[in-house]
Amino acid sequence: MNTALLTSLLGFYHDDPNDPFNVYALAIEYSKSDAAQAERFFDILLTEHPDYLPTYYHAGAFFANAEKIEKAEEIYRKGVALAMLQKNTKAHQELQRAFNSFLDELDD
């Protein structure tokens, strides 16, 4: 864990907790070392910033790896739909590929 980076990210979050990027950066950083904190920040993003599209790819993977299968599937589905709604073709394709891979893993 990069303590200096985490300290900086926490400072940015405390300065502006309403900026979804600050929450997202913490979720990503914590996902490397502290699953409980990562889950907390992903949940904040999903509930307080549901239109922040970058969340869905990483949150889906995080919850899939944590074996929270139903939650991961819901996140991927919402992310795919949000990308379509936002007309973000690249994100839609990436999320759809990740979701398909997730579904393939379930079938194995």
GIQUI-V385927 format. One record per backbone hydrogen bond with DSSP energy under -1.0 kcal/mol. NH is the residue of the N-H (numbers start at 1). CO is the residue of the C=O. E is the energy in kcal/mol with one decimal. If there is no record, write none. Layout:
NH:CO:E  NH:CO:E
This chain:
3:1:-1.2  6:2:-2.6  7:3:-2.6  8:4:-2.2  9:5:-2.9  10:6:-2.7  11:7:-2.0  12:8:-2.5  13:9:-2.5  14:10:-2.7  15:11:-2.0  16:12:-2.0  19:16:-1.6  23:19:-1.3  24:20:-2.9  25:21:-2.9  26:22:-1.6  27:23:-2.4  28:24:-2.5  29:25:-2.4  30:26:-3.0  31:27:-1.7  32:29:-1.3  33:30:-1.7  34:30:-3.5  38:34:-2.5  39:35:-2.8  40:36:-2.0  41:37:-2.4  42:38:-2.8  43:39:-2.7  44:40:-1.9  45:41:-2.2  46:42:-2.6  47:43:-2.0  48:44:-3.1  49:45:-1.9  52:49:-2.1  53:51:-1.4  55:52:-1.5  56:53:-1.3  59:55:-3.0  60:56:-2.1  61:57:-1.8  62:58:-2.6  63:59:-2.7  64:60:-2.1  65:61:-2.6  66:62:-1.5  67:64:-1.6  68:63:-3.0  69:67:-1.0  72:68:-2.6  73:69:-2.8  74:70:-2.2  75:71:-2.4  76:72:-2.7  77:73:-2.6  78:74:-2.5  79:75:-2.6  80:76:-2.6  81:77:-2.2  82:78:-2.7  83:79:-2.6  84:80:-1.9  85:81:-2.5  86:82:-2.7  87:84:-1.1  88:83:-2.7  89:87:-1.0  92:88:-2.6  93:89:-2.6  94:90:-2.4  95:91:-2.9  96:92:-2.6  97:93:-2.4  98:94:-2.4  99:95:-2.8  100:96:-2.8  101:97:-2.5  102:98:-2.4  103:99:-2.6  104:100:-2.5  105:101:-2.2  106:102:-1.6  107:103:-1.5  108:104:-1.0
